[in-house]
């Protein structure tokens, strides 16, 4: 409300100054006379009349429409946006200045000349312009609105209108063609399963531990609470599943986008081959799909992979007692940086007969990345296989030899 009142006050003040200029030039021409002063007065009149016309021209009823040809975008696609501005008034406007306001995502990387344009208007009631984003990055990209500015030739009168026109685009990760191998081999680093997923038997209480925020209320050991006044959580004897559980480490690493692309490629291959597999997005906010079978599950996962951002979290604290991590027989972690905490978590699975494996998606620019031999040795000693992969070569995963070295 205050900003609108400020704009109205500024516009009225400018109009009063224009009228004062016209009256002043007329007064000097009348009193002094002479060709020069009358010439100045008649030269000011056209500009003043157009300023008065701009002052009367309403811009509050302008609307904006955006048109995007593609319905689904994948990382690396080009985007062309066509914008159409419509108005109701027939009063002539020589030109308007339009600008995208507060662009986010890929739009923020465009140059000012692409988002700030001067367009001739005249008597037209609508005008269109377009711009192109050459290469979209994965993620959520948003446009908030457009600022329209109308002014006279000399800039005496200026009117500005913000038109809200929100547009959100979801750009999905790039998927490479690869296979999901059924057999799991420690020698080759393949993935797979041996039978359909069995229901977990978690009713046998093996022990109790200190309560951790996030534990279910049904897990609380109320007998111990009644005796000690301290909260404890039940530890169950889990029956391991033969399914593969894909775990995405969402901590910021050397190649986070490569991780997303690898997981998207792997899970789409599993869905295409109708392989039973579960998924866990490990980060500050947990995301999981205990059963991954339908098209809806695939779409839900792809949306998550399209919008997820790196987070800071403590793996041991949040996922040390996670049900999917504890119960999966073939556990696969996808990361771009080996982490000792995750190795310790996978080591606990290895001691229960699990077959954990870590896929490290390294950047294609090998000059800026180095493996940590100490952490590698720690993983090897824990019985965890580490396999390095690169974008553009996901189809080689599972072939003979240690891929990616």
TABEL-V457851 format. One record per helix or strand of 3 or more residues. SS is the DSSP state (a for helix, b for strand). FROM is the first residue (numbers start at 1). TO is the last residue. Records with the same first field share a line. If there is no record, write none. Layout:
# TABEL-V457851
SS = FROM-TO, FROM-TO
This chain:
# TABEL-V457851
a = 2-32, 35-56, 105-109, 112-115, 217-219, 222-228, 256-272, 295-307, 315-319, 323-327, 340-351, 366-368, 373-381, 394-396
b = 63-68, 79-86, 93-101, 116-122, 126-133, 139-151, 158-172, 205-210, 232-236, 241-249, 277-282, 287-289, 328-335, 357-361, 385-389
